[in-house]
Amino acid sequence: MSTTFRLLQEILLNAAARYPDRTALVAGDLRLSYREVADYACRLAHALRQRGVGRGGRVVIFMDNDWRCAASIFGVLLAGGVFVAINSQTKRDKLAFILRDAGARVLLSKSNLAWVFGPVADQFPTLQVLCAPDTEALPVGVENLDEVLADLPATPPPQSAISLDLAGLLYTSGTTGEPKGVMHTHQSLLFVLDSINDYLGISEDDRLFSALPLNFGYGLFQWFSAVRAGAMLVLERSFTYPAQVFKRMRDEIVTGFAGVPTIYAMLLDQDAKQPLRFPSVRLLTNAAAALPAEFISGIRRIFPQAGLYKMYGQTECIRSAFLEPALAEIKPESVGCAIPGTELLLFGEDGRPVAPGEIGILYVRGPHVMRGYWNQPEKTAEVLVPGPLPGEFLLKSGDLFRQDVEGDFYFVARGDEIIKSRGEKISPAEVENAIYSLSAVREAVVVGIPDRLQGEAVCAFVTLREGDKLSAQQIKRVCSERLENYMVPKHVLLVSELPRTENGKLSRKLVLEQYAALLAQSA
């Protein structure tokens, strides 16, 4: 880890030079060495250069969560470009928006996605499309990516970028409006990468597992962390077929597992049916959403040798806090302290620091803070605010936290998710934690809905584990035992499923949209 890099693509070139024959990536039945990944990326870089992609040129990668997507990210970087990875489940309107907003010169995709990108690409006469052949025929006017790369050199083209240049545009999910392109430089991504690998202790001996999408910061950094350390990544397209995933984990003797609460909920469901054990795993991580404290004992049973790192971050800074495994059960609701080399601050609405135990808005200080939102200076100015030093900017997360006397942070709520009922402010996460104390509960989402008397009424949407039974009244009773009266849900709706964003996160907005009719009946 002592090697210092200026550009993100250098981590791949370094790993390929040091460990050319070591397996870098396992994706399905395919195994790629570091040499093979680097060769592909270099050939792609030359192809992009030939098509006018130079320093700062944006290239959209619209592919499945597979080896091509992973290698293409480095190909774009080696060309001097800016990668824009998009989830393969993205629909046409959003794809068109991102292509237009980013000003993309090239689109990289696969023929199985032509039904999505084909009609969209027709709207952009200057857009060049390179498409890997799959089961479907290539659309007219689209270049065959494999044929393009066949005769190109597997050596990197000359590099002219510097660390302050953009490396990636990471588009947010856009559930609260049009997606925003988060601008990250080589410097910001390399800094947070080294900080993450430092506190997780990732080494060349690790075999990391991820079923998280590569367009998602948490998933992307599973790949970057593996390459930085010269480790191996086992990459799955999704968690759709758990039995297949579990077999792969055992066959590859994985040592690290990255999950979000929905994935851990699936693991606990499977364990309830037939016990799961993965003794080779030494490292567990959770990010993207708060992990219910009630999950921890079951997770420890499934991964008996693993340390669990609870983490917090945003696309705008990738990662900002982590909790040491030793504290996971002592402080189960905490996300810990600032990642190495950064600082976290809590300020009230008046801009003054808050005392321990008080709720404030979290501000992030460090080299990992984004450059801003692409083409959106007004929104950038709302979240990048003047810091303690002249010319410095802090990231205003907008999320509400409190801090204990030992300096560890506790997530309270997204700033726009606080429920205001009967004159009181209610954290949805606190109500959800009470509901999760019931073993029959699989997942829960709490929202505020308009109420003539209360201002907003607390409403809980709950899914149950397969075969378990639970009534709305039982859930309310447990909440009344654990929470103040004003926090007890007025409505508890038992549903078959809860909608997620394309990155697998539960979404309060999508829940309200999907169950609007059911809510109307309950109100």
C-alpha positions in Angstrom: 0.0 0.0 0.0 3.0 2.3 0.2 3.0 3.1 -3.6 1.6 6.5 -4.4 -0.5 7.0 -7.5 -1.5 10.1 -9.4 -4.1 8.6 -11.7 -6.6 6.0 -10.9 -5.7 3.8 -13.9 -2.2 3.4 -12.5 -3.5 0.9 -9.9 -4.4 -1.5 -12.6 -1.1 -1.1 -14.5 0.7 -1.6 -11.2 -1.2 -4.8 -10.3 -0.7 -6.2 -13.8 3.0 -5.5 -13.6 3.4 -7.1 -10.2 0.9 -9.9 -10.4 0.3 -10.6 -14.2 -1.0 -14.1 -13.8 -2.9 -13.7 -10.6 -6.7 -13.9 -10.9 -8.1 -10.4 -10.8 -11.8 -11.1 -11.5 -14.2 -14.0 -11.4 -17.4 -13.3 -13.2 -19.7 -16.2 -13.8 -17.6 -19.0 -15.3 -15.0 -16.6 -16.5 -11.7 -16.0 -14.7 -9.5 -13.1 -15.8 -5.9 -12.4 -14.7 -4.6 -9.0 -14.1 -2.7 -9.2 -17.4 -5.9 -10.0 -19.3 -7.9 -7.2 -17.6 -5.1 -4.7 -18.4 -4.7 -5.9 -22.0 -8.5 -5.4 -22.6 -8.5 -2.0 -21.0 -5.5 -0.9 -23.0 -7.0 -2.0 -26.3 -10.2 -0.2 -25.4 -8.3 2.9 -24.6 -6.8 2.9 -28.1 -10.2 2.4 -29.6 -11.6 5.3 -27.7 -8.7 7.6 -28.6 -9.3 6.7 -32.3 -12.9 7.9 -31.9 -11.9 11.2 -30.4 -12.0 10.5 -26.7 -9.3 12.5 -25.1 -8.6 14.2 -21.8 -11.9 14.8 -20.0 -14.1 13.1 -22.7 -17.1 11.4 -21.2 -17.8 7.8 -22.1 -21.1 6.1 -20.9 -20.8 2.4 -19.9 -24.2 0.8 -20.2 -23.6 -2.8 -19.5 -24.5 -5.7 -17.2 -22.7 -6.1 -14.0 -19.9 -8.2 -15.5 -16.3 -8.3 -16.5 -16.7 -6.1 -19.5 -18.1 -3.3 -17.4 -15.3 -3.7 -14.8 -12.5 -3.6 -17.4 -14.2 -0.9 -19.4 -14.0 1.6 -16.5 -10.2 1.3 -16.7 -10.2 1.5 -20.5 -12.0 4.8 -20.3 -9.5 6.1 -17.8 -6.5 4.9 -19.8 -7.9 6.9 -22.8 -7.8 10.0 -20.6 -11.6 10.0 -20.4 -14.3 10.2 -17.7 -16.2 7.0 -17.0 -20.0 7.2 -16.6 -21.3 3.8 -15.5 -25.0 3.3 -15.8 -27.1 0.4 -14.3 -28.2 -2.0 -17.0 -31.8 -1.8 -15.7 -31.9 1.9 -16.5 -34.9 2.8 -18.7 -34.7 4.9 -21.9 -35.7 8.3 -20.6 -33.1 8.2 -17.9 -30.4 6.9 -20.2 -31.2 9.7 -22.7 -31.0 12.3 -19.9 -27.6 11.1 -18.8 -26.2 10.9 -22.3 -27.4 14.4 -23.0 -26.4 15.8 -19.6 -22.9 14.3 -19.6 -22.3 15.2 -23.3 -21.1 11.7 -23.9 -19.0 11.1 -27.1 -19.1 7.3 -26.9 -21.5 4.7 -25.6 -20.2 1.2 -24.6 -22.9 -1.5 -24.4 -23.9 -5.0 -25.2 -26.3 -6.2 -27.9 -28.7 -7.6 -25.3 -29.4 -4.0 -24.2 -30.0 -2.7 -27.8 -33.7 -2.6 -27.2 -33.0 0.1 -24.6 -30.2 2.1 -26.1 -31.1 1.7 -29.8 -34.0 4.2 -29.9 -32.1 6.5 -27.5 -28.9 6.6 -29.6 -30.9 7.7 -32.6 -31.5 11.0 -30.8 -27.8 11.7 -30.7 -26.4 11.9 -34.3 -22.8 12.4 -33.1 -22.8 9.6 -30.5 -20.6 6.7 -31.4 -21.8 3.3 -30.1 -19.4 0.3 -29.5 -21.4 -2.8 -28.7 -20.2 -6.2 -27.6 -22.1 -9.0 -29.3 -24.3 -11.1 -27.2 -27.2 -13.4 -28.1 -28.9 -10.6 -30.1 -27.7 -9.2 -33.4 -26.0 -5.9 -33.4 -28.2 -2.9 -34.5 -27.5 -1.2 -37.8 -24.9 1.5 -37.5 -23.4 0.1 -34.3 -19.7 -1.0 -34.2 -18.8 -4.5 -33.1 -16.6 -3.9 -30.0 -14.8 -7.3 -30.2 -13.9 -6.7 -33.8 -12.7 -3.2 -33.1 -10.4 -4.3 -30.3 -9.0 -7.4 -32.1 -6.0 -5.7 -33.8 -5.3 -2.9 -31.3 -2.2 -2.9 -29.1 -2.3 -4.1 -25.5 -0.1 -1.3 -24.2 -1.3 1.9 -22.6 -1.5 5.1 -24.8 0.5 8.1 -23.6 -1.1 9.6 -20.4 -1.5 13.4 -20.0 -4.0 13.8 -17.2 -3.2 15.1 -13.8 -4.7 14.1 -10.4 -7.1 17.1 -10.4 -8.7 16.0 -13.7 -12.1 14.3 -13.6 -12.1 10.5 -13.5 -15.7 9.7 -13.1 -19.3 11.1 -13.2 -21.3 9.1 -10.7 -25.0 9.8 -11.3 -27.3 9.6 -8.3 -30.4 7.4 -8.5 -32.7 10.4 -9.2 -35.6 9.2 -7.0 -36.2 12.8 -5.9 -35.8 14.4 -9.4 -33.5 14.3 -12.3 -30.2 12.5 -11.7 -27.2 14.6 -10.7 -23.7 13.8 -12.0 -21.4 13.8 -9.1 -17.9 14.9 -10.2 -15.0 13.0 -8.8 -11.4 13.6 -9.6 -8.5 11.0 -9.7 -7.3 12.6 -6.5 -10.6 12.3 -4.6 -11.2 8.7 -5.7 -7.6 7.6 -5.0 -7.7 9.3 -1.5 -10.9 7.6 -0.4 -9.8 4.3 -1.9 -6.6 4.3 0.2 -8.5 5.3 3.3 -11.0 2.5 2.8 -8.3 -0.2 2.2 -6.4 1.1 5.2 -9.2 0.7 7.8 -10.5 -2.5 6.2 -7.0 -4.0 6.0 -7.5 -5.3 2.5 -4.5 -7.2 1.2 -3.3 -9.2 -1.9 -4.5 -12.4 -0.2 -8.1 -11.3 -0.1 -10.9 -12.7 -2.3 -13.7 -10.1 -2.1 -17.3 -10.9 -3.1 -19.8 -8.4 -4.4 -23.2 -8.5 -6.1 -23.5 -4.7 -6.0 -23.8 -2.8 -9.2 -20.6 -1.1 -10.5 -22.4 2.1 -11.2 -23.1 2.4 -7.4 -20.2 3.9 -5.4 -20.3 1.0 -2.9 -20.1 -1.6 -5.6 -17.6 0.3 -7.7 -15.2 0.4 -4.7 -15.3 -3.3 -4.3 -13.5 -3.5 -7.6 -11.2 -0.6 -7.0 -10.3 -2.0 -3.6 -9.4 -5.4 -5.0 -7.2 -3.9 -7.8 -5.5 -1.5 -5.4 -4.4 -4.4 -3.2 -3.8 -6.9 -6.0 -6.6 -9.0 -4.6 -9.4 -10.9 -6.4 -13.0 -9.9 -6.8 -15.8 -12.4 -7.3 -18.4 -10.3 -9.1 -22.0 -11.4 -9.4 -24.6 -9.7 -11.6 -27.2 -9.7 -8.8 -28.4 -11.7 -5.8 -31.4 -13.0 -7.8 -30.3 -16.7 -7.4 -29.1 -17.1 -3.9 -28.2 -20.8 -4.1 -25.8 -20.0 -7.1 -24.3 -17.1 -5.2 -23.7 -19.2 -2.1 -22.0 -22.0 -4.1 -19.7 -19.4 -5.8 -18.8 -18.0 -2.4 -17.8 -21.4 -1.1 -16.0 -22.5 -4.2 -13.9 -19.3 -4.3 -13.3 -19.4 -0.6 -14.2 -15.7 -0.3 -12.7 -13.7 2.5 -14.7 -10.4 2.1 -18.4 -9.8 1.7 -20.1 -6.5 0.8 -23.8 -6.2 1.5 -26.7 -3.7 2.0 -29.5 -4.4 4.4 -31.7 -6.0 1.8 -29.0 -8.5 1.0 -28.4 -9.3 4.6 -32.2 -9.7 5.0 -32.1 -12.3 2.2 -29.3 -14.1 3.9 -31.2 -14.3 7.2 -34.3 -15.6 5.3 -32.2 -18.4 3.7 -30.5 -19.2 7.1 -33.9 -19.6 8.7 -34.8 -22.2 6.1 -31.5 -24.0 6.0 -28.5 -22.9 8.1 -25.8 -21.0 6.2 -22.2 -20.8 7.2 -19.2 -19.1 5.5 -16.2 -19.6 7.8 -13.7 -18.3 5.2 -15.1 -14.8 5.4 -13.0 -12.5 7.6 -14.5 -9.2 6.5 -18.1 -8.0 6.3 -19.2 -4.5 5.3 -22.5 -2.7 5.2 -23.3 0.7 3.6 -25.9 2.5 1.6 -28.5 2.2 4.4 -28.5 1.6 8.2 -28.2 -2.0 9.2 -30.9 -2.9 11.8 -29.3 -3.8 15.1 -31.5 -6.9 15.2 -29.7 -8.3 12.2 -26.3 -8.5 13.8 -26.6 -11.7 15.9 -27.9 -13.6 12.8 -25.1 -12.2 10.6 -22.5 -13.3 13.1 -24.0 -16.8 13.1 -23.7 -17.0 9.3 -20.2 -15.5 9.2 -18.7 -16.8 12.4 -15.1 -15.6 11.7 -15.9 -12.2 10.3 -15.6 -8.7 11.6 -18.5 -6.5 10.7 -17.8 -2.9 9.6 -20.9 -0.7 9.6 -20.3 2.3 7.3 -21.8 5.5 6.1 -21.3 7.6 3.0 -22.8 9.4 0.1 -22.0 9.5 -3.6 -20.7 13.0 -3.0 -17.8 11.7 -0.9 -18.1 7.9 -1.3 -17.4 7.1 2.3 -17.2 9.2 5.5 -17.6 7.0 8.6 -17.0 3.5 9.8 -17.5 1.5 13.0 -14.9 -0.9 14.2 -16.2 -4.5 14.4 -15.5 -4.6 18.2 -18.1 -2.0 18.7 -20.8 -3.5 16.4 -22.7 -5.0 19.4 -21.6 -2.4 22.0 -22.9 0.5 19.7 -25.2 -1.3 17.3 -26.8 1.9 16.0 -23.6 3.8 15.5 -21.7 4.3 12.2 -18.5 5.1 14.1 -16.0 7.8 13.4 -14.5 9.6 10.4 -12.5 7.5 7.9 -8.7 8.0 8.1 -7.6 11.4 6.9 -11.0 13.1 7.1 -13.1 15.0 9.6 -16.8 15.0 10.4 -18.6 18.0 12.0 -22.1 18.5 13.4 -23.8 21.9 13.1 -27.3 23.1 14.1 -29.5 25.0 11.7 -27.9 28.2 13.1 -24.5 27.0 11.9 -23.2 26.5 15.4 -21.6 23.2 16.6 -23.9 21.0 18.6 -23.1 19.4 21.9 -22.8 15.6 22.3 -26.2 14.0 22.3 -27.8 16.8 20.3 -29.0 16.4 16.8 -27.2 18.3 14.0 -26.5 18.3 10.3 -23.4 16.3 9.3 -20.7 18.1 7.4 -17.8 16.3 5.8 -14.3 17.6 5.4 -11.5 15.9 3.4 -9.9 15.4 0.0 -12.6 12.9 -0.9 -15.3 15.5 -1.3 -16.7 15.8 -4.8 -15.8 18.7 -7.2 -19.5 19.4 -7.5 -22.5 18.5 -9.6 -22.0 18.4 -13.3 -23.7 21.3 -15.0 -25.6 22.3 -11.8 -23.8 25.2 -10.1 -26.8 26.2 -8.1 -27.3 22.7 -6.5 -23.5 22.5 -6.0 -23.6 25.8 -4.0 -26.3 24.3 -1.7 -24.1 21.4 -0.6 -20.5 22.7 -0.9 -20.3 25.4 1.7 -17.3 27.5 3.0 -15.1 25.6 5.4 -12.9 26.7 8.4 -10.0 27.6 6.1 -10.1 30.3 3.4 -11.0 28.8 0.0 -12.0 25.5 1.6 -15.4 23.8 1.1 -17.2 21.3 3.3 -19.8 18.9 2.1 -23.2 19.6 3.7 -24.7 16.1 3.8 -28.1 17.2 4.7 -28.4 14.1 7.0 -29.2 14.4 10.7 -26.8 12.8 13.2 -25.9 12.9 16.8 -22.5 12.2 18.4 -21.7 10.5 21.7 -19.1 11.7 24.2 -16.6 9.2 22.8 -16.9 10.8 19.4 -18.9 8.2 17.5 -21.7 9.2 15.2 -25.3 8.0 15.0 -27.5 8.4 12.0 -30.9 9.9 12.9 -32.6 10.5 9.5 -32.2 12.0 6.1 -32.9 15.7 6.4 -36.0 15.6 4.2 -37.3 12.4 5.9 -38.0 13.6 9.4 -41.7 13.1 10.3 -43.3 16.1 12.1 -46.3 14.8 14.0 -48.1 16.4 17.0 -45.4 19.0 17.1 -42.7 16.4 17.6 -39.9 15.4 15.2 -39.7 11.7 14.6 -36.9 9.7 13.0 -38.2 7.0 10.7 -35.1 4.9 11.4 -35.9 4.8 15.1 -39.4 3.5 14.5 -38.0 1.0 12.0 -35.6 -0.3 14.5 -38.4 -1.0 16.9 -40.3 -2.9 14.3 -37.2 -5.0 13.4 -37.1 -6.3 17.0 -39.8 -8.7 15.8 -38.2 -11.8 14.4 -41.0 -12.3 11.9 -40.3 -8.9 10.2 -38.3 -9.1 7.0 -38.1 -5.4 6.1 -39.8 -2.2 7.2 -40.1 1.3 5.8 -41.6 4.1 7.9 -42.9 7.3 6.3 -45.0 10.3 7.2 -48.3 10.9 5.4 -50.5 14.0 5.6 -52.9 14.0 8.5 -55.5 16.6 9.3 -55.1 16.4 13.1 -51.5 15.4 13.5 -49.8 17.2 10.6 -48.2 14.0 9.6 -49.1 10.5 10.7 -46.5 7.8 11.1 -47.1 5.0 8.7 -45.2 1.7 8.6 -45.0 -0.7 5.6 -43.8 -4.1 6.6 -43.0 -7.4 4.9 -42.7 -10.7 6.8 -40.4 -13.6 6.5 -41.8 -16.5 4.5 -44.1 -18.7 6.6 -44.3 -16.2 9.5 -47.5 -14.5 10.7 -47.9 -11.2 12.4 -50.7 -8.7 12.7 -50.6 -4.9 12.4 -51.9 -4.7 16.0 -48.9 -6.9 17.3 -46.5 -4.5 15.5 -48.2 -1.5 17.1 -48.0 -3.1 20.5 -44.3 -3.7 20.3 -43.8 -0.1 19.1 -45.7 1.2 22.1 -43.5 -0.8 24.4 -40.3 0.6 22.9 -41.2 4.1 21.7 -42.8 7.3 23.0 -46.5 7.4 22.2 -46.2 10.0 19.5 -43.8 7.7 17.6 -46.1 4.7 17.5 -47.4 4.2 13.9 -51.0 5.2 13.3 -51.0 3.0 10.2 -49.3 -0.4 9.8 -49.6 -1.9 6.3 -48.5 -5.5 5.7 -47.4 -5.8 2.1 -45.9 -8.6 0.0 -42.8 -6.6 -1.2 -41.2 -3.2 -0.8 -39.9 -1.4 -3.9 -36.2 -0.6 -4.3 -34.1 1.7 -6.4 -32.0 0.3 -9.2 -29.1 0.1 -6.7 -31.1 -2.2 -4.4 -31.9 0.4 -1.7 -35.3 0.7 -0.1 -36.9 3.9 -1.1 -39.5 5.8 0.9 -40.6 7.8 -2.1 -41.1 4.6 -4.2 -43.1 3.0 -1.4 -45.4 6.0 -1.3 -45.9 5.9 -5.0 -46.5 2.2 -5.2 -49.0 2.0 -2.4 -50.8 5.3 -2.9 -54.1 3.5 -3.4 -53.6 1.4 -0.3 -52.8 4.5 1.8 -55.9 6.2 0.6 -58.0 3.3 1.9 -56.3 3.4 5.3 -56.4 7.2 5.8 
